[in-house]
Amino acid sequence: MIELFGYALLRPWWLLGLPIAGLVLFVAVRRAGGVGDWRRAVDAHLLDALARRGGVVAGKGRGAIVAAATAALIALALLGPAVERQGSTNFRNLDTMVIALDLSRSVAESPQFQDAKIAALATAEAAGTRQVAIVAYAGDAYLVSPPTTDRKGLETTLFALDGQTVPDFGSAPTRAVALARKTLKDAGVVSGDVVLITDGGGIDEGTRGEARALREDGHALSAIFLTPKTATGRPPGPADAGRPELEALASIGGGVSGDVDHPEAVDDLLARGPTQRIGPGEYASLVWYDLGRWFLFAAAVPMLLLFRRGG
């Protein structure tokens, strides 16, 4: 799919049909002009004699022009020119977002913990009118806020979370991603986003497997990194120990990564319109209004001219 000046081409590969139609026009006009293939079917001296007697009337190739115009209009119809439907944002179950916030001790006691909550709220705001759910996790994962559009309620929930919210010690991002995936599946979401806000602790092959499964379901996993408490005061290397794994996880999940100080890449991804997120799949008709049918009706007009006598 290609978007141009507020319009979209749902099937852009049919652009190849336009130069083909032009080539057909060029060849057909050249062949139809004059007496065309009669020179192959009739001896030259006989054809000249018939022409002198007025028995041969040279064609002008108008029929070929009309046929080529018909072919071009059909090619335009097959391109799938489309405009975004009004109210497409009302299909809320198409692209819900889940924020998974790490509440393990290393995160909850980090000096950037409040910044992490602010970043989580910013991602919710970037999601626009989409429904947003919140998963809190440490040694286990819990859905603390089901999908909702109530941003004030989300803000209250986010800033009430602390290191005591989840009673299970440890860090289990695998369970958090699995719960986010289940939440999207239960809601019937077509193209959702999961944003994991963490220091990268606990990421293992199970987490990467859940990220792949999430992507296969048509969703995307993005990540926001924050510096854990245990790394405070240490050299830059250990402070960023979990960042490479978190960035790799976001790549596997088909999303992007950032940190609490610079979450712009994640916010930009989430701020895309529904037409960009859902794309040209089977649900595209809910978002795009295909104008191709009108080009087919237009193609019927020159097509009828082909049945006129004397063209």
N, C-alpha and C positions, 0 to 999 in steps of 0.2 A: 504494500500500500504506500502511495505517495501523497503527501498533502501539499497543495499549492494555492496560495491566496484564498484560504478559507474553504477550498474544495478539496476533495480527495479522489484519487484514482484507485479503486478497490482491486483492479486487475491490471496493473501497469504493463505486464508483459504483452498485452494486446497492442501496445504502441508499435510493435513490429508490423502490425497489420496496415498501418497508415502508409509507410513507404512501399509496401507491396501493392496497395491499392493505386498509388501513384504510378508504379511501374506498369501495372495492368492497363491503366489509362493511356500511358505513353505508347505501349505496344499496340493496344487495340485501336487507337486513333490512327496510327500509321498504317495498320493493316486495313482499317475500314475506309480510309480516304481513297479517292479515285475509284478504281474498279476492283480493288482488293484482290481476292484469290481467283477472280475470273481469268487473270493472265496465265494462271497455271492450268486451268481447266480447258481453255480455248486457244487454238492456234493464234499466234500474234496477228497474221494477215487477216484472218477471219474476224477477230475481235475489232481490228481497225476498221474493217468494212462495216461491221454492225454499228460502230460508233459514228461513222460518217452518215449512216442512214438514220441516226437518232435512236437506235435500238438499245443503246447502252447509256445509262445515266449514272454519272459518277456520284458516289456517296460522300457525305460530309463527316461521317464519324460521330454524329450526334448520339446515336444509340450507345456507342462505346463510352462517351462522356457520362451519359446518364447511368450506365452500369457501374462505372468507376465511382460516381458520386454515391450511389447506393451502397457499394462496398465500403466506402469511407465512413458513411454514417453507421453502418453495422459495426465496423471496427470501433468507432467511438462509443457505441452502446456497450460493446463487450469490454471496453476499458473500465466500465463501472464508475463514471463520474458521479460523485455523491456529495451531499451536504449533511452536516450534523443535525440530527433531529432535535427539536426543541424539547426540553424536559428530559434529556437523556440522563442527567444526573439523578433523576428520580429512581432509577433502577439500582437501588442501594446495595442489593445483594450481589451485584455483579463484581464489585471490587472493594470489599471491606479490608481494613487494615488492622493488624494486631501488633501492639507494642509489648515486647517481652523484656521486663526490667529485672536485672540481676540484683538480688538483695542479700547476697552472701556477705560474710563479715568483711572481706577485703574491699568490697564495694561500698557497703553501708557505712563503713568508717573512713572512707576515702574523703579527702578534702574536696573532691569534685562531685560528691554524691548529689548535692543540691543542684549543681550544674547539669548533672545527668537528668534530673527530674525536669529541669527547664528545657533541656534538649528534647525530652520525651513529649512535653507539651507542645513544643515547636513543631515536631513531626505531626502531631495530631492536628494542629492548625494548618499545616501545609497540605494535609489530606483534603481540605475543603469540606464539601458536604458528605464525604464518605463516612460510613460507620466505622468506629474505632473500638477495639476491645483491648483490655490490658491483662497481661499475664505476669504474675510475680513469681519469682523462683529463687531458690537457694539449693538445698539438698533435694527438694521436690518442687513441682510447679503447680500453680493454682490460678484459675481464672477469677480474678478479683473484680472485673467489670466486663460484662457481656457486650457485644457490639451495640453501640449507641451513637447518636449524633449530638448528645448533650455534652458540649465542651466544658461547661461549668462543672458538671458532675465529674467529668474526667479529671479536671484540674484538682478538685477536692480529693478524689481518690488517689491521684499521683502523689500529692504532697502529704498525704496521710501515711504513705508507705515508709517503713524504716526497717532497721535490722531485726526487729522483733516480729515483723508481720508473718514471716514464714518460719515455722517452728523447727524445720529440718536443717541441720547444719550441712555445710558443704556447698558445692556449685554444680548443678546438673543442667547445663544448657540443652542437652539432648532431650530431656523431658519437657523443657520449655518449648522447644521447636515442635516436638511431637504434639503437645497440647495446642499450640497455635495452629498447626495443620489440621487437627481434629476440629477445632473451633470453626475454621474456614469451611471444612467439609460439611459439618452439621448445619451451617448457615446456607449451604448451597452456593457458595461464592465461586464465581467463574475465574476471576483474575484478581487475587488479593496480594497484599504486601505484608511481610513480617519484618519488624525492626527489632533487632536484638541489641540491647544496651548493656554492656558488660565490660569487664577488664580482660576478657579472653580466657578466664580460668575454666577448667573442666572440659574444654573442647577436645573431643576424641573422634575416633572413626564412626561411632554411633551418631554423633552430631552431624558429621559430614554426610552420613547416609540419610538422615532426616532432611538435610538441606537439599540433597538430590531429589528425594521423594517430593518435597515441596515444589521444586521446580518442575518436576514431571506432572504435577497436578495443575500446572498453569500459573503458579504463584511465584513470588520473588522474595528472597531473604536478603535484607540489608543489615548493616551493623554499625553501631556507634561505640567507639572505644573511650574508656575513661581510665585514668591512672589509679591503680589500687593502693590501699593504705600501706601494704607491706613494702611498696616500692618508694614511699615517700622518703626523701633525703638520700636516696641511692643514686648512683650514676645513671645517665640516660638509658643505657642498655637494658638493665633489669626493669626499669620503670615501664618500658615498652615491650616487655617480654611476650605479652599475649597479643600484641597488635598484629604481627604477621599471620598468626593462626586465624585471627578474627577476619582479617582482610581476605585470606584464602577461603574462609567459610562463605563470606559474602559473594565471592567470585563463583564458587560452586553453586550457590543458591540463585545466581542470576541477578543479584542486586549490586549495590555499591556500598562503600564504607566511608566513614568519617570519624571524627572524634567530638567530644562535647564542646570543644572550643571552635571547631570548624565542621558543623554538620550540614553545610550547604549542599554538598553532593547528594546526600540522602533526601534532604528537603526538596531539592529540585526534581528528583525522581518521583517523589510522592505527589508533587504539585501538578504533574501532567494531567491533562484532561482525560475523560473516559475513553474518547476515541483513540488516543495514543496508547492507553494501557491495555484496552481490550483487543485492539488491532483488527485484522481482517478475518477473524475466525468465524465460527458458526453463529456467534451472537452479535456479529457486526451489524446485522439488520436492525437490532434494537437501538443502535447509536447512529447509524448512517442511513440516509434516505437515498437510494440508488436512482439516479436520473436516467439510467441507460434505457429504460422502457420507452421514454419519450423520444430518444434518438431512433429507436426501432420504428415508432410510429412515423417519424419524419422520413425514415428510409423507405416507407411504403409509398410515399408520394412519387419520387422518381422511379420507383420500381414499377408503378402502374403505367408510367410513360413508355416503358419498354414494350408494352403490348399495343401501342399505337401503330397503325399502318403507315408506311412511308417514312419512318424514322431512320 
